[in-house]
Amino acid sequence: MRPDPARPALARTDDHPAHPGASAQAPFRPDWSLVRDTFGRLVLVRPGHPDTTVTPVRSFPINAPDESIALVSAQGQELAWIEHLDALPPDTGRLVEEELAQREFRPEILRIRHASTWATPSHWDVDTDRGPTRLTLRAEEDIRRLPAGALLIADAHGVQFLVRDMAALDKTSRRILDHFL
């Protein structure tokens, strides 16, 4: 998703002092706001436009999770573009972060304790940042390499597990991964 050049950016990094090259002026204050409706959904409120239920979507959820976030309508139309979460007022940024946390479930693998077999399908016992679990690797193609030594592993149930840095894993974990890469 890219920002529409005809629509001004809703959160510009050049107006926020936390970013390199930023001016010393006040932080950016958008002319829109986010609220929760009575059903707990996130609603974009803009002057002159009807209130619209939106869903925040990260463009780069692994490499730049706080940058390039689109607010998308239920019909998939991009209504707002946030260049960086830090550029938003704190209450607005908190609402976006809460909504993203509800939508995204990507446990990070900290250690691979055991693999049932060196062929697929294989059951792995792993420790994640959310506790120990067991995943089933259907095929080697379910392990996707990402930049900077990261991996994204999809299990048989569709859960995406993240290995942030393969080199930072313990020797046993790396040895198990080597059999499947």
Secondary structure, DSSP 8 states (H G I E B T S, - for coil): ----TTS--SB-GGG-TTSTT--SS-----S-EEEE-TTS-EEEE-TTS--EEEEEEESSTTT-TTEEEEEEETTS-EEEEEEEGGGS-HHHHHHHHHHHHHH----BEEEEEEES-SSSSEEEEEEETTEEEEEEE--GGGEEE-GGG-EEEE-TTS-EEEES-GGGS-HHHHHHHHHH-
